[in-house]
Every structure is written in structure tokens, then in C-alpha cells.
Amino acid sequence: MADGAVTPWRLTVSYRGERYGGWQRQDNALTVQQVLEEALAAQLGCAVRVTGASRTDAGVHARGQVVSLLADSSAGELVHGTNARLPGDVRVLAAAAAPPGFHARKHAAGKEYRYHLRSDPVLSPLDAPFAVRVEPGLDLAAMRAAAATLVGRHDFSAFARTGGSATHPIRRLDTAEWLADGAELTFRVVGEGFLRGMVRALVGTMLEVGRGRRTAADVAALLAGRPRAEAGPNAPAHGLVLERVDYPPEWLAIPPGAS
């Protein structure tokens, strides 16, 4: 801003995750948060700390990660100026002034993730970075029945990565569905929040349903707080995309005087 006022901002950020150790800063790996903060610092001429709505794991992609920060800047500078300093696999898609106190993670009302699979005989190199190849002939009806059991408020301990945020394992899912289009198979899930590794564990477990190794009833039984070892393996990280983050209207309102 021209008057030097520090403004809360909401950024929408997209990235390819294969080169990064996840979203959150780490001592032993390059992360998306690190490269974004370094680009913002170079653009703004001061140290910058940002908060992401989702702490995506290593290798996971994002189409609509939301980031909060305080900055004396304009939307154009935050988007185009920062992008000029970012590597090509990270982009700020949009910037909007946010209400005072906005926090990307604490104020999020829900998130949507999608997990991408393909049953092509050979996976194209144009698809391989973002989809996991599976064998044709999966029982899609059984997988859809298993997904339907996930909707509602449940204890997802069986699907939480060890060492994650499983101290509060109760989560509400509003949508859990399998979408099929030719060789493309996508698991779409929307909920108030997700445990670490939860979506990948859900996909890995439902693939076992599709292969006849479990039933939808078996998946439903896991929602009673069963241990992680009783569910299926995590699906590979590169098939997962954070699609969007939702907020209540009061945190999307444009502050008075914002341009």
C-alpha cells in the first residue's frame, strides 16, 4: 500500500509438490513455504512469514492452497512481482485484502482434495506426475459404497499417519465420491478438516475394496477409532491435489478502504 499500512492478505497458491518436502518449513528439506517466503521477502524487501491453510505432505500438489500474511503491498505486486521471483512449479494465482485477524488455517471452514488414478495400459508421461496407474477392472460400485460410509462425523484414527494430529481424530466429511471418466478415476472428498495422511490412507484402503480384499462394511468398521495398522496402505503422494479451501463469508469480506 502506498501509505505504508500493513494489510492482512489472502493469497491463493498453486504448486507441483514433487520437488518439495511438503508445505511446511523444515530444517532438512526444501519446502513450498520456504520458497514462497523467500520470494515474498525479495519482493517486499523485508522478512515475511506466511501461514498455509493445509500442511500438505511431501510430493502432494495444490491447485488452491490459501495463505495468509501481513504486508505493505498491492495485489498486483504480490501476484506478479512474487511470481517473477518464484520457481516455475510454484505460483501465486490471486491476492485479496483480508479482514483484520485473518488466519488461513484457523479460519478455514472446509477443504476439498482430489486423488487421481488412471487405468491406461501405459501411463502417459503427461499424466504420470499427477496420477497413479491402477489395473483395469476395479469394482467401482464397491468403492463407491465404501466412500458413502465415510460421509458424516467419524473417528478417522485408522486413516491417520502415525505422529500426526490424531490426538483429535474426529472429523466431518461432507462429500466422498468416486468419479469415473474413461480411464480416469478420481476420488473427491470435501470436509471440515483432515488428519495427516488421511486422504491417501482412505484411497489405499478403498483400492483394496476395489480389488475384492475388503468390503464397504469393513471400511465402515474402521471408523470406530480402529488403529492405523488395520487400514490399507497410503496411496502414493503424487496423485493427491488440494483443490480448494473454503471460508465463512465474514473472512472473505473486503475490508473498508481496501483496493
N, C-alpha and C positions, 0 to 999 in steps of 0.2 A: 504494500500500500504506500502511496506517495507521502502520507503524513507520518510514516514511521510506526503506525499502530500495529501491534502484534495481533493477528487474527487466527481463530481456530479454522482449520481447513479439513475437508474430507476429500481424499484422493481415491480414485478408482484405478487399481493397478493390475496389469496382466503380465504373466511371466511363464516361461518354459522352465520347468523345475529340474531338468536332468543334470544341469551343471552345478546345482546348489545343494547344500546340506540342509535344506528346508528354509522356512521363512525366518525364524528367529536367530538372532546373532549367537555365534558360538566361538569358542577360542580355537577350535581345531578344524574349522571348515568355513569355506566361503558361503554366505547366505544371502538371500534376497534382501533382507532388512539392511545388511551391511552395505551392499552396492547402492541401494536406494538412498540411504543416509549419506553416503559419501558423495553421490551425485547432487543431492539437495544442498549439502554443505558447500560444494564447489559453486553451485548456482547462487546461493544466498550469501556466501561469504562469512558464514558462522556455523558452529556445530549445530547439528539438528538431530533430534531424537523422534522417531515415529513409533506408532503403535498399530499393529495389524489386527484385523478382526479375527483372523484364523491363523493359527501357528501350523501351517501346512508342513508335512514331513518332507524329508529328502526325496527328490525326484517327482514330487507332486506338482502339478501345474495349477495356474489360476487364470480365469478369464475376468473375474470380478472381485478380487481382493479389495477390501476397503481399508484405508489407512488414515489415521488422524495425526495432526501435528499443529504446532503453532508457528506462524511465520509472518514476517513483514514482506508481503509479495503480492502478486496478482495471479489470477487463474492462468493466464497465458504464459507467464514466466514459469509457474510451477509445472505446467504441462510441457510446453515446447522447450523451454530452457533446460529443464531437468532431463528430458529425453535426449537432448543433444549430448549429454554427459553420461548417459546410461549405456551399458552393453545392449546389443540388439535383441537379447532374449528377455529383457525387462522393459516395460513401457508404462508410463502414466497415461491413462486414457482420458481422464477428466479430473477437474478440480472444482470444488464448490465451497464457498464460505459456509461454515457450520455454526450452529448456536454455541454460545459460551458453555464450556464444560464438556463438549462432545468428546466421547471416548469410543473409538472404533470397536473395541472388543466388548466392553461392559454394556454398551447401549444397543448392541445387536439383538434383534428380535428373532432372527432366524437365518438359516443358510441353506443354499442348495448346492449339492455335489452331484456330479455325473461320473460314472465309471464306464469306460468304453472298451468293448470287446469286438472282435471280428472273427468270422469263421471261414475266411478265404483259405484256399489250399496253400497259397503262399502270400504272406503279408507284404503289401507294397511298402517300399522304403518311405513313401509319403505318409503312410498311416502308422508305421511301426513306432515312431516316437510317442504316439498318443493313444495307442490301442494295444490290447493284448490278444494274441491269437488263441482261439479255442477251437476244439474239434466240432464239426457239424453234428447235428442230431441231439443236442441237449434237449431235455424235456422242459420246454419253456412254460407249459401250463403248470408244472410242479413248481418251477422257480417263481412264477407269479403268485401261486398260492402261498409259498413261503414268504414272499415280500409282503403280502397282505397281513400276515401275522405281526409284522413289525410296527404297523401304524398304531399310534396311541402312546401312552406313557408306560415305560417298562424299565427294568433293571438290565442294562446292557453290559454288565461286568464280563460276560463271556466273550464280548467282542472288543474289549479294551486292552490296548497294549500294556504289558507289564511295565510299571514305573510311570504310567500316565496319570490322568486325572480321575482315576477310578474311585477315589475317596467319596465322590458324589456321582454314582453311576446311573442315576435315574435321568432319563432323557425322554422328551416327547418328539415323536416323528409324525408329521402331518401327511406326508406322501412317501410311498416306497413302491416303485413300479419298474417293471422291465419293459423297455421299448424295443421293438424289432423292426428293422427295415432292410430286407435282403440279408446280406452277410453281416450287417451291423447290428450289434446287440448292446443296449445301453441301460444301465441301472441308474435311475433318477431318484434321488432321495432329498426331501426337504424336512427340516426340523428346527427346533429351538436351539439346538447345540449338539455337538458330537464329541465323544471321547477320543483320545489319541488312538489312531489306527482303526477306529470303529468301522468306517465305510469299507475299507479294504478287507477287514475280517468278515463283514457281512457278505461281501461279494464272494470271497473264498469259500464261505460256508454254503451259500446258495448254489455255487457251481457244483458242490458235492451233491446237492439235491438234484440238479440237472443231470448228473451222471448216475443217479439212482442209488447213491450211497447213503443218503439221508432222505427224510420226508419233511413236508411242511410242518407236521406235528413235532418232529424232532427240533426244528428251529424254534417253534413256539415255546417248547420246554426250556430252551436255553435262556429265555427272557425272565426266568425266575431267579436271576443272580448267580447262575452257574459259573464255575471257574473258566478262565480263558482256555485251558487245555482241552475242554470238552467241545469247543467250536472248531471250525475249519481253519486252514492256514490263511495268512494275509495274501490277497492278490497283489501282484507287482505294483509299485508306486506309479509308474508312468501312465497307467490307464486312468488315473483319477484327476479330475479337474474341479476346483472350486469355482462354481458358476457365478454365484451372486451372494450378497449379504443384504438382508432386509432390516429396516429400522422403523420404529414408530414415527408417525408424522411429525411429532414435535422435534425430533432430531434431524429431520430433513428440511425444516423450515429455513428460509433465507433470513438471516438476521437483518434488522433495520439498518439501512445505510450501506449494506454490502452491495458491491457492484459485480 
